Amino acid sequence: MTLDAWQTAYTRWPLARSACAAMAEKYAAVAALVALPEGAVQDAALREAARRWPGSLREAQLAGPERCGERRVGAEAGACEPERARGVWLVELPALPLWADLHLLLADQLRWRGAGGVGGVEGFVGQLAGEAAVRWPTAGLLVEVAGPQVRPRQAYRWLAARAGLTLVALNRALFGRPGPWDRRPGDDPPGSA
């Protein structure tokens, strides 16, 4: 499948009500973290949030409680309304489908690393099965679009490409503001100017 086909499929793909419900649960759980007493209980809750929704703590820190609260309201509504295509969400509340998908992409990478992660991109893509296999392109397209290293930045770059966004636009949608995370050395895909 070409990148254009991935982008078209992405914008047409409905964001399931269950995904919205999971995002609402995430925002509620992350908001509750600040009320927990410091120590073992809070540490365990932080680890659980990071495990269930990789990247959620970074989102909470950078996007802030007000923006995350708005996202929670949108997620709760999305859990009760008819499903809409991601392309509609990208206009109305882009953070919701983007985070829902990024959590899964990052979790795929973490599972691979946790299992010993050998073989680079080809090994990573080759071991994907089920829904995870549907989220990622072939090894060749992944390297072309997002680079050869299986790392979080690659997941961000693949999601940006799949959603038809620049990395800067993706980060702005995810975090609600620009920052030093927008551009890093090596962000340009191999062979690009």
Residue pairs with C-beta under 8 A, 6 or more apart in sequence:
1 9
1 137
1 138
1 141
2 141
3 137
3 141
3 145
3 161
3 162
6 137
6 141
6 161
6 162
7 161
7 162
7 163
7 164
10 86
10 87
10 162
10 163
10 164
11 85
11 86
11 87
11 90
11 163
11 164
12 85
12 86
12 87
13 85
13 86
14 83
14 84
14 85
14 86
15 78
15 83
15 84
15 85
15 86
15 89
15 96
15 97
15 100
16 83
17 78
17 79
17 80
17 81
17 83
18 79
19 97
19 100
20 75
20 76
20 77
20 78
20 79
20 96
20 100
21 75
21 79
22 100
23 71
23 72
23 75
23 78
23 96
23 99
23 100
24 72
24 75
24 76
24 78
24 79
26 49
26 52
26 53
26 56
26 75
26 103
27 68
27 69
27 71
27 72
27 75
28 72
29 45
29 48
29 49
29 52
30 49
30 53
30 56
30 57
30 59
30 60
30 68
31 65
31 68
31 69
31 72
32 45
33 42
33 45
33 46
33 49
33 60
34 65
36 42
36 45
46 57
49 56
49 57
50 56
50 57
53 99
53 103
54 103
54 106
54 107
54 110
55 99
55 102
55 103
55 106
55 152
56 99
56 103
59 68
59 99
59 174
59 175
60 68
62 175
62 176
62 177
62 179
63 71
63 95
63 174
63 175
63 176
63 177
64 176
67 95
67 176
71 93
71 95
71 96
71 99
74 92
74 93
74 96
75 96
78 84
78 89
78 96
86 97
86 163
89 96
89 97
90 97
90 98
90 163
90 173
94 173
95 173
95 174
95 176
98 159
98 163
98 170
98 173
98 174
99 174
101 135
101 159
102 155
102 156
102 159
102 174
104 131
104 132
104 135
105 135
105 136
105 155
105 158
105 159
106 152
106 155
108 128
108 132
108 135
108 136
108 155
109 124
109 150
109 151
109 152
109 154
109 155
112 123
112 124
112 127
112 150
113 150
115 127
117 123
117 124
117 150
119 126
120 148
120 149
120 150
121 139
121 142
121 143
121 148
121 149
121 150
122 139
124 136
124 139
124 150
125 136
125 137
125 138
125 139
125 142
126 139
128 135
128 136
136 142
136 158
137 145
137 158
142 154
142 158
143 190
144 189
144 190
144 191
145 157
145 158
145 161
145 189
146 154
146 155
146 157
146 158
146 161
146 189
147 153
147 154
147 157
147 186
147 189
147 190
148 190
153 184
153 186
153 187
156 167
156 170
156 171
157 167
157 187
157 189
159 170
160 166
160 167
160 169
160 170
163 170
165 173
167 182
167 183
167 187
168 178
168 182
168 183
171 178
171 179
171 181
171 182
172 178
172 182
175 181
